[in-house]
């Protein structure tokens, strides 16, 4: 696990935007696993700017989002689909056939997302955030490391953190569909970003706690190609 500690969040965004733009330039057919949330807003802005400024071809890449809220319509302003269209898909004019989200509406849908990823050739790189309870994607503590894409009940701390994106606490979804930990670990390269003091303990646990399903992010220590980027606050306990 390669730990990179930068002073300011903006430094992470610019560095990572340059890195991802270079990856796309080198492999136009790249398969990207993408995260949502405030951690990545400025990264997407910087990445779009880099891709457009350098006229890097994006018409062949494929994106696979980590997760989405269960039973939420795609046109809901608080949906992860809306987030991605606003911050990344629309500014790059990506075709809808290039973007993918995990859906499990009925039992027969189980396994389809992982199959789609496998058929595309697997994830070349996946971008992760980390929850205050050390969840990755929406894999809450206790999620088996062998898990594939699945439906999950969100932890109270996750609901509390994400409620800022909703008009009322009651409107915040309590369930989600997420790539499993096994799905994440199947990516060729994993990049995790954390910003702010509220992520410091989770980052410390990810690096130092015993590898355990009670601390989902510790699973990343089982992968041979993981880069972690933290700002000064998020890295204050390591």
HUWORA-V827768 format. One record per pair of residues at least 4 apart in sequence whose ideal C-beta (glycine too) atoms are under 7 Angstrom apart, sorted by the first residue. I is the first residue (numbers start at 1). J is the second residue. Records with the same first field share a line. If there is no record, write none. Layout:
I: J ; J
This chain:
1: 220 ; 221 ; 226 ; 228
2: 226 ; 227 ; 228
3: 228 ; 238
4: 227 ; 228 ; 229
5: 230 ; 235
6: 11 ; 12 ; 229 ; 231
7: 11 ; 231 ; 232
8: 231
9: 13 ; 195 ; 231
10: 14 ; 42
11: 15
12: 16 ; 193 ; 195 ; 229 ; 231
13: 17 ; 42 ; 43 ; 46
14: 18 ; 46
15: 19
16: 20 ; 43 ; 191 ; 193 ; 229
17: 21 ; 43 ; 46 ; 47 ; 50
18: 22 ; 50
19: 23
20: 24 ; 47
21: 25 ; 47 ; 50 ; 51 ; 54 ; 56
22: 26
23: 27 ; 30 ; 125
24: 28 ; 30 ; 51 ; 56 ; 58 ; 61
25: 56
27: 124
28: 57 ; 60 ; 61
29: 60 ; 61
30: 61 ; 124
31: 62 ; 64 ; 120 ; 121 ; 122 ; 123 ; 124
32: 61 ; 63 ; 64 ; 124 ; 125
33: 64 ; 66 ; 123 ; 125 ; 126 ; 127 ; 187
34: 63 ; 65 ; 66 ; 84 ; 127
35: 40 ; 66 ; 127 ; 128 ; 129
36: 40 ; 65 ; 80 ; 83 ; 84
37: 129
39: 129 ; 193 ; 195
40: 44 ; 127 ; 129
41: 45 ; 87
42: 46
43: 47
44: 48 ; 87 ; 88
45: 49 ; 87
46: 50
47: 51
48: 52 ; 88 ; 91 ; 92
49: 53
50: 54
51: 56 ; 58 ; 92
58: 92 ; 94
61: 98
62: 98 ; 120
63: 98 ; 99 ; 100
64: 100 ; 117 ; 123
65: 80 ; 84 ; 100 ; 101
66: 137 ; 178 ; 179
67: 80 ; 102 ; 137 ; 138 ; 176 ; 177 ; 178 ; 179
68: 79 ; 80 ; 81 ; 101 ; 102 ; 176 ; 177
69: 79 ; 80 ; 173 ; 176
70: 151 ; 173 ; 175 ; 176 ; 177
72: 76 ; 79 ; 173
73: 79
74: 79 ; 81
76: 82
77: 82
78: 82 ; 165 ; 166
79: 83
80: 84 ; 101
81: 85 ; 101
82: 86
83: 87
84: 88 ; 89 ; 99
85: 89 ; 90
86: 90
88: 92
89: 94 ; 99
94: 98 ; 99
100: 116
102: 113 ; 149 ; 177 ; 178 ; 179
103: 109 ; 177
104: 109 ; 110 ; 151 ; 177
105: 109
111: 115 ; 148
112: 116
113: 117 ; 149
114: 118 ; 148 ; 149 ; 183
115: 119
116: 120
117: 122 ; 123
118: 122
122: 186 ; 188
123: 186 ; 187 ; 188
124: 188 ; 189
125: 187 ; 188 ; 189 ; 191
126: 184 ; 187 ; 190
127: 191
128: 136 ; 137 ; 190 ; 191 ; 192
129: 193 ; 194
130: 134 ; 136 ; 192 ; 194 ; 199 ; 202 ; 203 ; 206 ; 217
131: 135 ; 157 ; 158 ; 161 ; 202
132: 157 ; 161 ; 198 ; 199 ; 202
133: 140 ; 141 ; 155 ; 157 ; 202
134: 202 ; 205 ; 206 ; 215 ; 216 ; 217
135: 139 ; 140 ; 141 ; 158 ; 216
136: 184 ; 216 ; 217
137: 178 ; 179 ; 184
138: 152 ; 154 ; 176 ; 178
139: 143 ; 147 ; 178 ; 180 ; 181 ; 216
140: 152 ; 154 ; 155 ; 158
141: 214 ; 215 ; 216
142: 213 ; 214
143: 147 ; 181 ; 213 ; 216
144: 213
145: 181 ; 182 ; 213 ; 219
146: 182
147: 180 ; 181 ; 182
148: 180 ; 182 ; 183
149: 177 ; 178 ; 179 ; 180 ; 183
150: 178 ; 180
151: 175 ; 177
152: 175 ; 176 ; 178
153: 174 ; 175
154: 158 ; 159 ; 174 ; 175 ; 176
156: 160
157: 161
158: 162
159: 163 ; 172 ; 174
162: 172
163: 169 ; 172
166: 171 ; 172
167: 171
179: 183 ; 184
181: 185 ; 216 ; 219
182: 186
184: 190
185: 219 ; 222 ; 223
188: 225
189: 225
190: 220 ; 223 ; 225 ; 226
191: 227
192: 220 ; 226 ; 228
193: 229
194: 199 ; 203 ; 230 ; 234
195: 199 ; 231 ; 234
196: 233 ; 234
197: 233 ; 236
199: 203 ; 234
200: 204 ; 233 ; 234 ; 236 ; 237
201: 205 ; 237
202: 206 ; 217
203: 207 ; 230 ; 234 ; 235 ; 237 ; 238
204: 208 ; 237 ; 238
205: 209 ; 215
206: 215 ; 217 ; 218 ; 220
207: 238
209: 215 ; 218
211: 218 ; 221 ; 222
212: 218
220: 226
230: 234 ; 235
231: 235
232: 236
